């Protein structure tokens, strides 16, 4: 909190305006999410006879999924907070007792891993209360339930990370947890899709009413925090007798897990921190074959750009926090395609069915652009800040700033295009779109990738954070949100320019006719404007940001 206040006090007027704009956007998003959740939960709650049972089941599913994600998130965060954080050397030199050290680190890990719960979980729980028209008991219960519910996985994560660090190397543990955590998130999403919670709205999907009621009343294990929190919130929301036993179990469990975690960490921390000081091994980065392959791939570029590309590639394979993102990209594609396949596109039949699916395929370009912008945030926007305190070496190198920035845009372009093209082509296959839509989608994704790369590197070079100890924090900074806003405006602009030409093509395909000369001219003009916009976005932000980056004080 102190760091945020200091950043606000030292920020210039332009930076403060950006922070205020992003704050207002975040508030608008939160209010929109809140309103949408109230509508969705109210629809579930108003189902005849079974509404309260459905709502309680949804609450249990939500609490179970959140608890699993918090467990993995807290293990990874505790590993960094207790053993790999760069400020540990400073803390160890201060006269701080071991209990104070434990509780401050625990709160730090809790804040880093659970802030998303407060951002997105709070409107969910409030929407349940509003939909059920709960009284003050429900909201008072939230004050006790949420902190205890967050503290249990945080304390467990600190203890588990201490055991893992003492049994394995800290770097290997972080690599393993990064991969397992990503796979776990994918498994949770697929599990939720397989369970199809939307079926609870329709009792006709079950063999009998008894089977439907049995599904709704199937309880979770008794000795589990999701069961305790679900019983307390469900009873207080629906006016049933208050389950004091479950509340006591939840609160005492939080206190007990915290005490047990302190006992583990106090006895294992010194040996674990010593083991965590080992350097990472760079077998692949030092391999001659890997270096020769990089030299071959970067031969089309100039010598300076080739050197930057090879350096970034070797850093990428040495840092688990970066190469583990490959698993995240694969998971992202799987989740997206799984969601597209599950879309109910067959409720419109007849002569308009094909046009409806083609329209969905075109609108899918906007969602694909959003995914590509998120990838650009992680790989290209944050690549400038990733130079860190060693940026002075780049400043002294014989390379022009614009060439340096373009060399930063190239590596991230490959994964962005692979993900974008895969999403568009496979989604079009699911929609049954004609080859024409594949050509339009493939070319548009190429243009979006080039434009987003330029905007990402340009904004990243305008607002770099060379003091960030973690590249992921740079990707979650206010300037990253500014890039996302600019990137989404760019994506929507390109898609908007293509609406009319795509409409002409789809209409001609349905009517089995050809385009008129006027329609061809309009289509060519709009497609040219979209291509020009992509080229401008790729070049202008980089050219404008390059002089300012080289003029920054080191």
SULKAJO-V986215 format. One record per pair of residues at least 24 apart in sequence whose C-alpha atoms are under 6 Angstrom apart, sorted by the first residue. I is the first residue (numbers start at 1). J is the second residue. D is the distance in Angstrom with one decimal. If there is no record, write none. Layout:
# SULKAJO-V986215
i,j,d
I,J,D
I,J,D
This chain:
# SULKAJO-V986215
i,j,d
34,123,5.3
37,127,6.0
38,127,4.7
42,131,4.8
56,234,5.9
57,216,6.0
60,230,5.6
63,226,5.4
64,226,5.5
71,153,5.0
72,181,6.0
73,113,5.7
74,113,5.7
74,154,5.3
74,157,4.9
75,157,4.0
75,161,5.7
77,109,5.6
78,109,5.5
78,158,5.2
79,161,5.4
83,273,5.4
110,154,5.6
134,237,5.0
137,236,5.9
138,236,4.8
138,237,5.4
148,251,5.6
148,254,5.4
151,254,5.8
152,254,4.9
155,257,6.0
155,258,5.1
155,261,5.5
159,261,4.9
159,264,5.8
159,265,6.0
165,272,5.4
166,272,5.0
170,276,4.9
175,320,5.5
282,318,5.9
285,314,5.1
304,399,6.0
305,407,5.5
357,431,5.6
358,433,5.7
361,428,5.9
369,491,5.9
372,416,5.7
377,475,5.8
378,475,5.5
379,412,5.4
380,409,5.8
380,412,5.6
380,456,5.9
380,457,5.8
381,456,4.6
381,457,5.1
381,460,4.7
382,474,5.7
382,475,5.4
385,464,5.1
385,465,5.0
385,466,5.0
386,471,5.6
388,466,4.2
389,466,5.8
401,546,5.2
402,546,5.3
409,453,5.5
447,534,5.6
450,538,5.7
451,534,4.6
451,537,4.7
451,538,4.3
454,537,5.8
454,538,3.9
454,542,6.0
455,537,6.0
455,541,5.7
458,541,4.6
458,542,4.5
458,545,5.4
461,545,5.9
461,549,5.9
462,545,5.5
494,530,5.3
497,526,5.7
